[in-house]
Amino acid sequence: MTAALKVIPTESELFISSNGKKLYTVNVYNTDDVLTQGKWSQCQKDVRIIVCNEETVLVHGNWYTSPALPYQSMSISFNLTGEFPEMASRLIKGGLKGLSEEYEGVTIQWTEAQVSYI
């Protein structure tokens, strides 16, 4: 009988494989300052509800432009975990598409990037 070689992955390899090697970022812009402050605030809350409430989302950060700037934007960076990241991706995108129709003047970008560690 031959012995099998057991390969034990490093912590960073486990992190990469569990997250599908992709980093997702959603950018939302109050294009041309169309939304009032109240509607922009509600739009941001709705984006966070759609992105951050998905069970398979591991959020890395949520950023906002400085209030001193003449335009407004927010970004959320995250990984998708679990067995079906493509399904979670489609659900989130669908929700965000609905928001872009609800809040006229808002621009929403979706970015998927391969992660490499240095």
Backbone as numpy.savetxt, mean C-alpha at the origin, in Angstrom:
# Nx Ny Nz CAx CAy CAz Cx Cy Cz
20.35 -45.89 3.66 19.51 -44.73 3.66 20.40 -43.49 3.66
20.04 -42.49 2.87 20.83 -41.27 2.82 20.18 -40.20 3.68
21.00 -39.35 4.22 20.50 -38.26 5.05 20.18 -37.06 4.16
19.11 -36.38 4.47 18.72 -35.19 3.71 19.37 -33.97 4.33
19.75 -33.05 3.49 20.34 -31.80 3.95 19.20 -30.82 4.21
19.12 -30.33 5.41 18.07 -29.37 5.77 18.64 -27.96 5.67
18.02 -27.14 4.83 18.45 -25.76 4.67 17.56 -24.89 5.54
18.18 -24.14 6.44 17.44 -23.25 7.32 17.58 -21.84 6.79
16.48 -21.22 6.37 16.57 -19.86 5.82 16.91 -18.83 6.90
17.57 -17.77 6.46 17.87 -16.67 7.38 16.60 -15.87 7.62
16.64 -15.00 8.62 15.47 -14.17 8.93 15.07 -13.31 7.73
16.07 -12.72 7.03 15.73 -11.87 5.90 15.14 -12.69 4.75
15.59 -13.94 4.55 15.00 -14.78 3.52 13.56 -15.13 3.86
13.28 -15.38 5.14 11.90 -15.63 5.55 11.03 -14.41 5.29
11.56 -13.22 5.60 10.81 -11.99 5.39 10.50 -11.80 3.92
11.50 -12.02 3.06 11.30 -11.84 1.63 10.27 -12.83 1.11
10.42 -14.12 1.45 9.50 -15.12 0.90 8.09 -14.93 1.42
7.94 -14.49 2.66 6.60 -14.33 3.21 5.88 -13.13 2.63
6.61 -12.22 2.04 5.98 -11.03 1.49 5.98 -11.01 -0.04
6.30 -12.12 -0.66 6.21 -12.19 -2.10 7.19 -11.32 -2.84
8.18 -10.80 -2.15 9.24 -9.98 -2.74 8.71 -8.70 -3.39
7.54 -8.25 -3.01 7.00 -7.02 -3.58 6.69 -6.02 -2.48
6.96 -4.77 -2.79 6.59 -3.66 -1.93 5.55 -2.86 -2.71
4.45 -2.55 -2.07 3.37 -1.80 -2.70 3.32 -0.41 -2.10
3.02 0.55 -2.93 2.84 1.92 -2.46 1.62 2.52 -3.14
0.77 3.14 -2.33 -0.38 3.87 -2.85 -0.11 5.34 -2.59
-0.19 6.13 -3.65 -0.05 7.59 -3.55 -1.38 8.22 -3.91
-1.82 9.17 -3.10 -3.09 9.84 -3.32 -2.83 11.34 -3.33
-3.35 12.01 -4.37 -3.12 13.45 -4.55 -4.45 14.19 -4.60
-4.52 15.30 -3.88 -5.64 16.22 -3.99 -5.31 17.12 -5.18
-5.55 16.60 -6.36 -5.15 17.24 -7.61 -5.71 18.65 -7.71
-4.80 19.60 -7.95 -5.16 21.02 -8.11 -5.94 21.55 -6.91
-5.76 20.92 -5.74 -6.41 21.37 -4.52 -7.93 21.45 -4.68
-8.50 20.47 -5.38 -9.93 20.46 -5.69 -10.78 20.22 -4.45
-10.36 19.28 -3.59 -11.17 18.95 -2.42 -10.99 19.98 -1.31
-12.07 20.25 -0.61 -11.97 21.09 0.58 -11.18 20.32 1.64
-10.76 20.99 2.69 -10.02 20.32 3.75 -10.83 19.19 4.38
-12.12 19.41 4.58 -12.98 18.39 5.16 -13.08 17.15 4.28
-13.27 17.36 2.97 -13.38 16.22 2.05 -12.03 15.52 1.88
-10.94 16.29 1.87 -9.60 15.68 1.76 -9.33 14.82 3.00
-9.71 15.31 4.16 -9.52 14.55 5.39 -10.32 13.25 5.34
-11.57 13.31 4.88 -12.40 12.11 4.78 -11.84 11.15 3.73
-11.33 11.67 2.63 -10.74 10.85 1.59 -9.53 10.08 2.15
-8.68 10.76 2.92 -7.53 10.09 3.53 -7.96 8.97 4.46
-8.99 9.22 5.26 -9.50 8.19 6.16 -10.01 6.99 5.36
-10.74 7.26 4.28 -11.28 6.18 3.46 -10.16 5.36 2.82
-9.10 6.01 2.37 -7.96 5.29 1.79 -7.34 4.38 2.84
-7.12 4.90 4.04 -6.54 4.08 5.11 -7.44 2.89 5.47
-8.75 3.11 5.48 -9.68 2.01 5.76 -9.54 0.91 4.71
-9.48 1.28 3.45 -9.39 0.30 2.37 -8.06 -0.43 2.40
-6.96 0.29 2.56 -5.63 -0.33 2.49 -5.28 -1.03 3.80
-5.40 -0.35 4.90 -4.88 -0.85 6.17 -5.77 -1.87 6.86
-7.03 -1.98 6.50 -7.91 -2.93 7.17 -7.89 -4.31 6.53
-7.23 -4.48 5.41 -7.11 -5.80 4.80 -6.21 -6.64 5.71
-6.64 -7.85 6.03 -5.91 -8.71 6.98 -4.51 -9.07 6.51
-4.28 -9.06 5.23 -2.98 -9.50 4.70 -2.02 -8.35 4.45
-2.31 -7.16 4.97 -1.47 -5.99 4.75 -0.54 -5.76 5.93
0.74 -5.63 5.63 1.75 -5.25 6.62 2.22 -3.85 6.25
1.73 -2.84 6.95 2.02 -1.43 6.63 3.39 -1.06 7.16
4.18 -0.42 6.29 5.51 0.05 6.68 5.51 1.54 7.02
4.61 2.29 6.42 4.56 3.72 6.72 3.42 4.41 6.02
3.03 5.54 6.58 1.98 6.39 6.04 2.50 7.81 6.10
2.67 8.47 4.94 3.30 9.78 4.89 2.37 10.81 4.27
2.58 12.06 4.68 1.77 13.17 4.19 2.68 14.32 3.80
2.24 15.12 2.84 3.00 16.32 2.49 2.90 17.32 3.64
3.85 18.21 3.66 3.85 19.26 4.68 2.64 20.17 4.48
2.00 20.60 5.57 0.86 21.51 5.43 1.24 22.86 4.83
2.54 23.16 4.79 2.99 24.44 4.23 3.04 24.42 2.70
2.95 23.23 2.09 3.02 23.12 0.64 1.69 23.48 -0.01
1.71 23.97 -1.24 0.47 24.38 -1.90 -0.37 23.21 -2.42
0.12 21.98 -2.34 -0.63 20.81 -2.77 -0.65 19.79 -1.64
-1.53 18.82 -1.76 -1.68 17.83 -0.69 -1.59 16.42 -1.27
-0.86 15.57 -0.56 -0.79 14.17 -0.97 -0.50 13.30 0.26
-0.73 12.01 0.08 -0.41 11.03 1.10 0.09 9.76 0.42
0.89 8.99 1.13 1.40 7.72 0.62 1.32 6.67 1.72
1.03 5.44 1.31 1.06 4.30 2.22 1.92 3.23 1.55
2.90 2.75 2.28 3.79 1.70 1.78 3.53 0.42 2.58
3.42 -0.72 1.89 3.06 -1.96 2.57 3.48 -3.18 1.78
3.44 -4.32 2.46 3.61 -5.63 1.85 2.30 -6.37 1.99
2.07 -7.34 1.11 0.92 -8.23 1.22 1.43 -9.59 1.64
0.84 -10.13 2.69 1.24 -11.43 3.20 0.11 -12.43 2.93
0.31 -13.64 3.32 -0.73 -14.64 3.15 -0.56 -15.42 1.85
-1.48 -16.33 1.62 -1.38 -17.23 0.48 -1.80 -16.60 -0.84
-2.64 -15.59 -0.82 -3.20 -15.05 -2.05 -3.00 -13.53 -2.15
-1.75 -13.05 -2.26 -1.54 -11.60 -2.33 -2.18 -10.96 -3.56
-2.30 -11.72 -4.66 -2.92 -11.16 -5.87 -4.39 -10.83 -5.63
-5.07 -11.70 -4.87 -6.47 -11.45 -4.56 -6.61 -10.21 -3.68
-5.76 -10.09 -2.66 -5.79 -8.91 -1.78 -5.49 -7.65 -2.59
-4.55 -7.75 -3.51 -4.20 -6.62 -4.38 -5.41 -6.17 -5.20
-6.13 -7.11 -5.78 -7.31 -6.78 -6.59 -8.40 -6.13 -5.73
-8.60 -6.64 -4.51 -9.62 -6.06 -3.63 -9.28 -4.62 -3.26
-8.02 -4.39 -2.92 -7.60 -3.04 -2.54 -7.71 -2.10 -3.74
-7.23 -2.54 -4.89 -7.32 -1.70 -6.09 -8.77 -1.37 -6.43
-9.65 -2.34 -6.29 -11.06 -2.10 -6.57 -11.65 -1.05 -5.65
-11.32 -1.14 -4.36 -11.78 -0.14 -3.41 -11.24 1.24 -3.72
-9.96 1.30 -4.09 -9.35 2.59 -4.42 -9.95 3.18 -5.70
-10.27 2.32 -6.66 -10.92 2.78 -7.90 -12.26 3.43 -7.57
-13.00 2.81 -6.66 -14.27 3.39 -6.24 -14.09 4.75 -5.59
-13.04 4.89 -4.78 -12.77 6.19 -4.15 -12.42 7.25 -5.18
-11.66 6.86 -6.21 -11.27 7.85 -7.22 -12.51 8.36 -7.98
-13.54 7.53 -8.04 -14.79 7.97 -8.67 -15.64 8.80 -7.71
-15.57 8.46 -6.43 -16.35 9.19 -5.42 -15.79 10.58 -5.17
-14.47 10.69 -5.10 -13.82 11.98 -4.84 -13.24 12.51 -6.14
-14.05 13.26 -6.88 -13.57 13.82 -8.15 -12.44 14.80 -7.87
-11.41 14.73 -8.68 -10.25 15.60 -8.49 -9.12 14.92 -7.75
-9.36 13.71 -7.24 -8.31 12.96 -6.55 -7.64 12.03 -7.55
-6.32 11.98 -7.49 -5.54 11.07 -8.32 -4.94 10.01 -7.41
-5.10 8.74 -7.79 -4.56 7.64 -7.00 -3.61 6.83 -7.87
-2.40 6.61 -7.35 -1.39 5.80 -8.04 -1.13 4.53 -7.25
-0.87 3.45 -7.97 -0.54 2.15 -7.38 0.82 1.76 -7.92
1.74 1.42 -7.03 3.08 0.99 -7.45 3.41 -0.35 -6.82
3.96 -1.26 -7.64 4.47 -2.53 -7.18 5.95 -2.56 -7.52
6.80 -2.85 -6.54 8.25 -2.87 -6.79 8.86 -4.13 -6.22
9.79 -4.70 -6.95 10.56 -5.83 -6.43 11.51 -5.30 -5.35
11.56 -6.00 -4.23 12.41 -5.58 -3.12 13.76 -6.28 -3.23
14.82 -5.51 -3.05 16.15 -6.11 -2.91 16.83 -5.46 -1.72
17.47 -6.27 -0.93 18.12 -5.78 0.27 19.60 -5.56 0.01
20.11 -4.47 0.53 21.51 -4.11 0.31 22.28 -4.28 1.61
